[in-house]
Each structure stands twice: as structure tokens, then as C-alpha cells.
Amino acid sequence: MIARLIHWAVANRFLVLLATLFTVAWGIWSVKTTPIDALPDLSDVQVIIRTTYPGQAPQIVENQVTYPLTTTMLSVPGAKTVRGFSFFGDSFVYVIFEDGTDLYWARSRVLEYLSQVQTRLPATAEPALGPDATGVGWIYEYALVDRTGHHDLAQLRALQDWFLKFELKALPTWPKWPRWAAWSSSIRSCSIPSNLPASALRNPT
């Protein structure tokens, strides 16, 4: 068999050269046009719902926010798994869809069901969808550290929130910049009923 193949190739040199040129050209075209992903995205199609509920303990967040969201998202078309996590002041719900589901179709379905359950959530709870990206898109992480000791956590947080955040958001093709901070500040106002008449104000409660 091999001897006959060699004999045929020697007798038909032009066809062999033509086939070789065609194979080389096809290989070059394939290399240039085939998309190559250094880190192929093998993760599930998922939509993340983050709900901020400031000042509430994880158990309250679980009962009033995470549980209503997870039970509602179970009926989303194409959803195969719903996972909920409750933290101090935050709730995260992960809706995982069947393989092959279009991500933007999934996000629109989640938004549709989110509008239905929003009336059952506390008034101060603010749900929002996470970025349309997976964990594979997490390519850069940094920490703001002052090794001189001249700035405290409040100053570093202010530098992050009022300068670095806006510079990073201006970069193209970056949908989200999540952050974790060890310190955060809040401003609360409390009225003293006895002093309100002097300011021509009244307590609405």
C-alpha cells in the first residue's frame, strides 16, 4: 500500500505539489482567522444581583432581601441554579442559566422578574445587576497602601473614591471596577426636638 502510494506520488508530482501548496495556504489562512483565546471562558452563564441594605445584620438581610430574591429567581426561564449569600448590609444572588443561553437575554429576564419582586423588598434596599462579565475577565487587582504612615484609612478611602475610581472608569472596555475597602464613612443627621422651634423647623415624626 505504501509502495503504491509513493509510486503514485512520484508519477504525479504536479498534483502533489498543488495539494501541498493548497494545504499550506489553507493552514496560513486558518492561523490568521481562527480566534485564539489564551484563557477560554468555560464559566457558566450567570447574572449577579447585588442588593445593598445599609446597616442591617446578615440574618435580617437574609430574611428580608436574599430569600425573596432567590425564591423569585427560581422561576426565571432557563435558570438551572440560584444561589444567595447574605452579608452585613449586602446581599448577593447568583442566577446560573443553562449552557448556550444568551447573556443579554438572561439579563433581561432577570430584570423582568426583579421588577416584580422589588415591591416586596424594604424601601431602603437597592438591588442592581452586576457587570456583564465573568470571573475570567478579572485581570487586574491593586491595593492602595501608604508605606510612609502619613495617611490613615479614611484618607486612602477618600483618594480611592474621589480620584482613582473616576480615572479607572474612564478606561475603555472595562465594565466594572469592584472594590473592597477596610474602612467606610457615613453621615447621619439626628434632630433635637427641643431645638427645632428655634430654627422654624418641625419633626415630621
Secondary structure, DSSP 8 states (H G I E B T S, - for coil): -HHHHHHHHHHTHHHHHHHHHHHHHHHHHHHHHS---SS------EEEEEEE-TT--HHHHIIIIIHHHHHHHTTSTTEEEEEEEEETTEEEEEEEE-TT--HHHHHHHHHHHHHHHGGGS-TT-EEEE--S--GGG---------TTS-S-HHHHHHHIIIIIHHHHHTSTT--------S----------GGGTGGGT-----
